[in-house]
Amino acid sequence: MHNGEISGNTSGHDGGGVSAGTVIMHNGKISGNDSSHYVGGGVSTANFTMYDGEISGNTAHWNGGGVFINFGRKCYNTCRNN
């Protein structure tokens, strides 16, 4: 994702905003998403890389309200997870 926004989504399982094997985010915003029955309100992924951006106001029933990562993560520059 480049400079995009993912907001206001709901998932019945995992990844309210995004559910993918690999997520690379460049200065975007993921907010207000919900995973009502499992993990990763904003993002559920195996590999996550973030270059700037914001992840805020996401909720999950179990783990990872903002981001649930099954494997590895990288965060460069200014990364905020509120």
N, C-alpha and C positions, 0 to 999 in steps of 0.2 A: 504494500500500500504506500502510495506517495501523496502526502498532503491531503488525504481523504478523511472522511468521518463516518464512523459506524455507530449508530445510536438508536436506542428505543426498540431493540429486538428482544425476543424471548425464545428460549429453546426448552423443550421438554426433557432433554437429556443433558448434553454438554455443549459448551461454546455458544452462549447466548448471542454474542456478536460475531465471533469467528470460530470455526472448528476446522482445522487443517493440519496436515502433517508438518509443514514448515510455514512460519509467518515471519516476514521481514517488513518492518514498519519504518518509514521515513517521514518524520514530522507530521504525523496524523493524530487523530483523536478517536478514542474508543470509549464511549460513555453511555450510562443509562441502560445497559443491557442486563438480562437476567437469565440464569440457568436455573429454572425452578425445581428441578429434580436431581441434579447431579453436580458437576464441577465446571469451573471456568466461565463465570458470568460474562466477562468481556472477551476472553480468548482461551481456547483449549487447544493445545498443540504439543507436538513432540520437540520441536526446535523453534526458539523464539529469538529474534534479533531486532533491537529497537534503536534507531538513530533519531534522537530527539522525539518529541511528541508527548502526549498525555493519555493516561488511562485512569478514569475516575468514575465513581458512582455506579459501578457494576456490582451485581450480587449473585451469589451461588448458594445452593442449598447445603452443599458439603464443603468443598475446598476451592480456593482460588477465585475469590470474588472478582478480582481484576484479571488475573492471568493464572491459569493452571498449566504447568509445564511438566510433561512426562519425562523429558530427557535433559536438555541443556538450554542455557539462556545466555544472551550477551546484550549489554546495554552500553551505548556510546553517547558521549556528549551529555546533554541534559535530559534525563528520563525521569518523569514523575509518575508515581503510582499512588493515588490518594484513595 
